[in-house]
């Protein structure tokens, strides 16, 4: 950058680490960890919601209570549990997962699973019984009935997945505990996410950087909400 132009820029702007790929690497880590965690959580949660929505078994209400309780479970406690699991004294200590993206994915998986399961289950059970009866009358098998119900509940299930993504990408406490908020020597994020970076930058007085990162996070959340609204509009039009 020419010396004359550099002299004209405000000092706060010069302090922003955009040129080194700092912000881009943080966004990448945030999306990488959250998307993988939510994908794994979805693959686990949807079958659980289907089983609970179509079968009765002893302890079903207890399982539902556990799932609902998990929606409000303190994230720092989840972080501590995952940290113990991947620490040298834990059952997964030999895998050397402490302060890695994989440990962060584990933490976000635990946090995203309860809302995805609970909202999906609510969507499945809220489908009108007439839909199931009609599928039975038309000679449908149990699988056919399940597919029809899932089609009717698809908007609610999509909402559940997006809610899980929102919970994951906005998380601070657990990912800070298990990830360590680490960057490399050149300033590129290794385990630093948008939320942990905002917390760190604000604490260090780098309010401009924190505001930019906060704006990026808000844009991502608004994008998620826009998807939900779009899906809802399509459902109403049908």
C-alpha positions as CSV (number, residue, x, y, z in Angstrom):
1,X,0.0,0.0,0.0
2,X,1.5,3.4,-0.9
3,X,2.8,5.5,2.0
4,X,0.5,8.4,1.2
5,X,-2.6,6.3,1.3
6,X,-1.5,4.5,4.5
7,X,-1.1,7.9,6.2
8,X,-4.6,8.9,5.3
9,X,-6.3,5.8,6.7
10,X,-7.6,5.9,10.3
11,X,-5.5,3.9,12.8
12,X,-8.5,1.7,13.7
13,X,-8.9,0.6,10.1
14,X,-5.2,-0.2,9.9
15,X,-5.6,-2.5,12.9
16,X,-8.3,-4.6,11.3
17,X,-6.8,-7.9,10.3
18,X,-8.6,-8.4,7.0
19,X,-5.5,-8.4,4.9
20,X,-4.2,-11.5,6.6
21,X,-7.3,-13.5,6.1
22,X,-8.2,-13.4,9.7
23,X,-11.9,-12.8,9.3
24,X,-12.3,-15.1,6.4
25,X,-10.7,-18.0,8.3
26,X,-12.9,-17.4,11.3
27,X,-16.0,-17.5,9.1
28,X,-14.8,-20.7,7.5
29,X,-14.1,-22.4,10.9
30,X,-17.6,-21.3,12.2
31,X,-19.4,-22.7,9.1
32,X,-17.3,-25.8,8.9
33,X,-17.9,-26.8,12.5
34,X,-21.5,-25.8,12.7
35,X,-22.6,-27.4,9.4
36,X,-20.9,-30.7,10.1
37,X,-22.3,-30.8,13.7
38,X,-25.8,-30.0,12.5
39,X,-25.6,-32.6,9.6
40,X,-24.5,-35.3,12.0
41,X,-27.2,-34.2,14.5
42,X,-29.8,-34.3,11.8
43,X,-28.9,-37.8,10.8
44,X,-29.3,-38.9,14.4
45,X,-32.2,-36.8,15.5
46,X,-34.7,-37.3,12.6
47,X,-34.7,-41.2,13.0
48,X,-35.1,-40.8,16.8
49,X,-38.1,-38.4,16.2
50,X,-39.6,-40.8,13.7
51,X,-39.4,-43.8,16.0
52,X,-40.8,-41.8,18.9
53,X,-43.6,-40.3,16.7
54,X,-44.8,-43.7,15.3
55,X,-44.3,-46.1,18.2
56,X,-45.2,-46.4,21.9
57,X,-42.7,-47.9,24.3
58,X,-42.1,-47.9,28.1
59,X,-40.3,-44.7,29.2
60,X,-41.3,-42.7,26.1
61,X,-42.4,-39.7,28.3
62,X,-39.2,-39.9,30.2
63,X,-37.2,-39.7,26.9
64,X,-39.3,-36.8,25.8
65,X,-38.6,-35.0,29.1
66,X,-34.8,-35.6,28.7
67,X,-34.9,-34.2,25.2
68,X,-36.9,-31.1,26.3
69,X,-34.5,-30.6,29.2
70,X,-31.6,-30.8,26.8
71,X,-32.9,-27.8,24.9
72,X,-32.0,-25.6,27.8
73,X,-29.0,-27.5,29.1
74,X,-26.1,-25.1,30.0
75,X,-23.6,-25.0,27.1
76,X,-20.6,-24.6,29.5
77,X,-21.6,-27.9,31.2
78,X,-21.7,-29.6,27.8
79,X,-18.2,-28.1,27.1
80,X,-16.9,-29.5,30.3
81,X,-18.3,-33.0,29.6
82,X,-16.8,-33.0,26.1
83,X,-13.5,-31.7,27.4
84,X,-13.3,-34.5,29.9
85,X,-14.2,-37.0,27.2
86,X,-11.4,-35.9,24.9
87,X,-8.8,-35.1,27.6
88,X,-5.9,-37.4,28.5
89,X,-8.0,-38.9,31.3
90,X,-11.1,-39.3,29.3
91,X,-12.3,-42.3,27.2
92,X,-11.2,-40.6,23.9
93,X,-7.9,-39.2,25.2
94,X,-5.8,-41.4,22.9
95,X,-7.3,-39.7,19.8
96,X,-5.7,-36.3,20.8
97,X,-8.9,-34.4,20.0
98,X,-8.5,-31.7,22.7
99,X,-8.6,-28.1,21.3
100,X,-9.5,-29.3,17.8
101,X,-12.3,-28.7,15.4
102,X,-13.5,-32.3,16.0
103,X,-14.0,-31.6,19.7
104,X,-15.9,-28.5,18.8
105,X,-18.1,-30.5,16.4
106,X,-18.8,-33.0,19.3
107,X,-19.8,-30.1,21.5
108,X,-22.1,-28.5,19.0
109,X,-23.6,-31.9,18.1
110,X,-24.7,-32.4,21.7
111,X,-26.2,-28.9,21.8
112,X,-28.0,-29.1,18.4
113,X,-29.5,-32.6,18.9
114,X,-32.2,-31.7,21.5
115,X,-33.8,-28.9,19.6
116,X,-33.7,-30.8,16.3
117,X,-35.2,-33.9,17.9
118,X,-37.9,-32.1,19.9
119,X,-39.1,-29.8,17.1
120,X,-39.1,-32.6,14.5
121,X,-41.0,-34.8,16.9
122,X,-43.6,-32.0,17.5
123,X,-43.9,-31.6,13.7
124,X,-44.5,-35.3,13.2
125,X,-47.0,-35.7,16.0
126,X,-48.9,-32.6,15.0
127,X,-49.8,-34.1,11.6
128,X,-53.6,-34.6,11.5
129,X,-54.6,-38.2,12.2
130,X,-56.8,-38.1,9.1
131,X,-53.7,-38.1,7.0
132,X,-52.5,-41.4,8.6
133,X,-56.0,-42.9,8.3
134,X,-56.3,-42.0,4.6
135,X,-52.9,-43.6,3.9
136,X,-54.1,-46.8,5.7
137,X,-57.4,-46.8,3.8
138,X,-55.6,-46.5,0.5
139,X,-53.6,-49.7,1.3
140,X,-50.4,-48.1,2.4
141,X,-47.9,-50.0,4.5
142,X,-46.4,-48.6,7.7
143,X,-43.5,-47.3,5.6
144,X,-45.9,-45.6,3.2
145,X,-47.8,-44.0,6.1
146,X,-44.5,-42.8,7.6
147,X,-43.4,-41.2,4.3
148,X,-46.8,-39.5,3.9
149,X,-46.5,-38.1,7.5
150,X,-43.0,-37.0,6.9
151,X,-44.0,-35.2,3.8
152,X,-46.7,-33.3,5.7
153,X,-44.2,-32.5,8.5
154,X,-41.3,-31.4,6.2
155,X,-41.6,-27.7,7.0
156,X,-41.5,-28.4,10.7
157,X,-38.5,-30.7,10.3
158,X,-36.7,-28.0,8.2
159,X,-37.4,-25.5,10.9
160,X,-35.9,-27.9,13.4
161,X,-32.7,-28.3,11.4
162,X,-32.4,-24.5,11.0
163,X,-33.0,-24.0,14.8
164,X,-30.2,-26.5,15.5
165,X,-27.9,-24.6,13.2
166,X,-28.8,-21.3,14.9
167,X,-28.0,-22.9,18.3
168,X,-24.7,-24.3,17.0
169,X,-23.3,-21.2,15.2
170,X,-24.2,-18.8,18.0
171,X,-22.6,-20.9,20.7
172,X,-19.8,-19.4,22.8
173,X,-19.1,-21.2,26.1
174,X,-18.7,-24.8,25.0
175,X,-16.6,-24.2,21.9
176,X,-14.4,-21.9,23.9
177,X,-13.8,-24.6,26.4
178,X,-13.1,-27.5,24.0
179,X,-11.6,-25.5,21.1
180,X,-9.4,-23.1,23.0
181,X,-10.0,-20.1,20.6
182,X,-6.7,-20.8,18.9
183,X,-5.1,-19.0,15.9
184,X,-1.8,-19.8,14.1
185,X,1.2,-17.6,14.2
186,X,0.1,-15.8,11.0
187,X,-3.3,-15.0,12.5
188,X,-5.3,-17.7,10.7
189,X,-8.0,-19.3,12.8
190,X,-7.6,-22.9,13.9
191,X,-10.4,-23.2,16.4
192,X,-11.6,-19.6,16.7
193,X,-15.2,-19.0,15.7
194,X,-17.2,-15.9,15.1
195,X,-18.6,-15.9,18.6
196,X,-15.4,-16.5,20.4
197,X,-13.6,-14.0,18.2
198,X,-16.2,-11.3,19.1
199,X,-15.7,-12.0,22.8
200,X,-11.9,-11.8,22.5
201,X,-11.8,-8.7,20.2
202,X,-14.3,-6.9,22.5
203,X,-12.2,-7.8,25.6
204,X,-9.1,-6.5,23.9
205,X,-10.7,-3.2,22.9
206,X,-10.8,-4.0,19.2
207,X,-14.4,-2.9,19.0
208,X,-14.3,-2.2,15.2
209,X,-13.3,-5.8,14.5
210,X,-15.8,-7.1,17.0
211,X,-18.6,-5.1,15.3
212,X,-17.7,-6.4,11.9
213,X,-17.7,-10.0,13.1
214,X,-21.0,-9.4,14.9
215,X,-22.5,-8.0,11.7
216,X,-21.3,-11.2,9.8
217,X,-22.9,-13.4,12.5
218,X,-26.2,-11.4,12.3
219,X,-26.2,-11.7,8.5
220,X,-25.8,-15.5,8.8
221,X,-28.7,-15.6,11.4
222,X,-30.9,-13.5,9.2
223,X,-30.1,-15.7,6.2
224,X,-31.3,-18.7,8.3
225,X,-34.5,-16.9,9.2
226,X,-35.0,-15.9,5.6
227,X,-34.8,-19.6,4.6
228,X,-37.4,-20.5,7.2
229,X,-39.8,-17.7,6.0
230,X,-39.3,-18.8,2.4
231,X,-40.1,-22.4,3.2
232,X,-43.2,-21.2,5.1
233,X,-44.4,-19.1,2.2
234,X,-44.0,-22.1,-0.2
235,X,-46.0,-24.3,2.2
236,X,-48.8,-21.8,2.5
237,X,-49.0,-21.4,-1.3
238,X,-49.5,-25.1,-1.6
